[in-house]
Amino acid sequence: MTWFEALFVLVAGLGAGTINAVVGSGTLLTFPALLAVGLPPILANVSNNIGLAPGTAAGAIGYRRELEGQRGRMLRLIPASLLGGIVGAVLLLKLPGSAFKAVVPGLILLGCVLVALQPWLSKRIGAPEHTHRGAWWVIPAVFATGIYGGYFGAAQGVLLMAVLGIGMDADLQRMNGLKNVLATVVNSVAAVLFIIVADVDWLAAGLIAVGSTIGGFVGARYGRKLPPTGLRVLIVVIGAVAVVTMVF
């Protein structure tokens, strides 16, 4: 990797970390960047996942104030993300790369629609039986999102925000903080598995890790100031871009 390619990957990591802290979909910057500098798809995906894990953790730390009072929620949802991330990582190593290609854009698009319609859907569905624990289907939905995140991860945050925003009765920014924690769990457990059993381009992973960590703190600093409507619009726009990028 030349110095220019290294700088290119570092900047992509910075952008990805910033986007992941606010919404998600940072993979859509770093994964194509790694392909552009010559990494094969599976090696790029593995190295990208490892590199983004510190960035998602930085985003979660940046949202620590929004996480106050959510310890119970985290304890209930983290196991679902943990198991989902393991399943997704194993699928990446075992299945052909085309296995999820057909359904990923549809999942992202569904997440965008759900986020956009969240206020209306929340009223139609009604408040969860337990406002703190959320609807009964949140845990299996978080597990399914974890599988997707462990496998590829692009727009994992969009899907998580759709699930949490509709299934739980809480401020959208508080759900964004919770989303960052769950995404950190998924990325971290997948990264550990990849480090143990898969080939890794450590230069690429290291560059993305440095960039995404800085970006995670930057994104948390400014993203947490967005009003709910602005955050919702940003989620939908980035999700739509993700769909277009993956389809075309």
Summary of the structure (lengths in Angstrom):
residues: 248
radius of gyration: 16.7
end to end distance: 27.3
largest distance: 56.3
contacts: 976
relative contact order: 0.24
helix: 77%
strand: 0%
